């Protein structure tokens, strides 16, 4: 099983790991793109005003420029611990036991705008770059899409691929439209039974859902088995109505 998570704009400072080594991250096939993206971001950090415009930062976020300037030398920590925000606060990775973290290392991938797909336990520094950032010379959709699509399609043995990313990150590298792959959309259901997509609360639901998978560590071989597990774990997960022949969608009720 492969769980694809979005990143978060907010991140913890510090770390106990050594400085960044791009060739030690998971999916080394993405190393050429990582070299280019980190060079572009570090280079732009030499022009603070331009970087703040590119990242859509306000005056109180000027420290993000310093993070990007020093990202090659900064201390690192596992990606799942680095990210904060609603989804990752609900996932609460630092409190997971060793077995859950080992399961995450095998099955969870975070989609970074800077590094592409990284393993949950890959050591990364604090940085600032979003899927819609506009760095001169670095068009993120063009930069990542083909490489990430090829990578995901090459993982035929990954089993169930569950795409929990936001649509913005999914656009940087869509998951393959095959039988055991699905995009998860978090919804609320009203009294009439109609569902509507959520924004803020969708992140918390995804974090809780991921944590439940990591703590129970089920053996899942199909989307149907995932839906059955979710029901037993107290989640409402079901197939969404299909509107085209693309990637199947699942609805997770918050």
KANOR-V92439 format. One line per field, one symbol per residue. ss: DSSP state (h for helix, s for strand, l for the rest). psi: psi as a letter, one per 30 degrees, with the letter a starting at -180 (. if undefined). burial: 1 if it has 24 or more other ideal C-beta (glycine too) atoms within 12 Angstrom, else 0. A space follows every 10 residues. Layout:
BEGIN
ss = ???
psi = ???
burial = ???
END
This chain:
BEGIN
ss = lsssssllll slllllslll lhhhlllhhh hhhhhhhhhh hhhhlllhhh hhhhhlllhh hlhhhhhhhl lllllssshh hhsllhhhhh hlhhhllhhh hhhhhhhsss sslllssssl llssllllll llllsllslh hhhhhhhhhh hhhhlhhhll ssslllhhhh llllllllll sssssssssl llllsssllh hhhhhhhhhh hhhhhhllll llhhhhhhhh hhlllssssl lllllllsss sssl
psi = kkkjklakfk lklalflllk jefflliffg eeeeeeeeee eeefffieee eeeefhklef gfffeeeeeg fffllllkef fekaleefee eheffkleee eeeeeefkkk jkfefbkkle gkjllkljkl fgkikkgije eeeeeeeeee eeffhfgfbk jjjglleeee ffiklkileg kkkkkklkka ffgkkkklde feeeeeeeee eeeeffhljk fleeeeeeee effgkjklkl kkfagaklkk kjk.
burial = 1111111110 1100100001 0100111001 0011111101 1101100000 1101101000 0011111111 1101011111 1111111101 1110010001 1011101111 1111111111 1111111111 1010100101 0011001110 1100100111 1111110011 1111110101 1111111000 0000001000 0111111111 1111001101 0010011011 0010101101 0000001111 1111
END
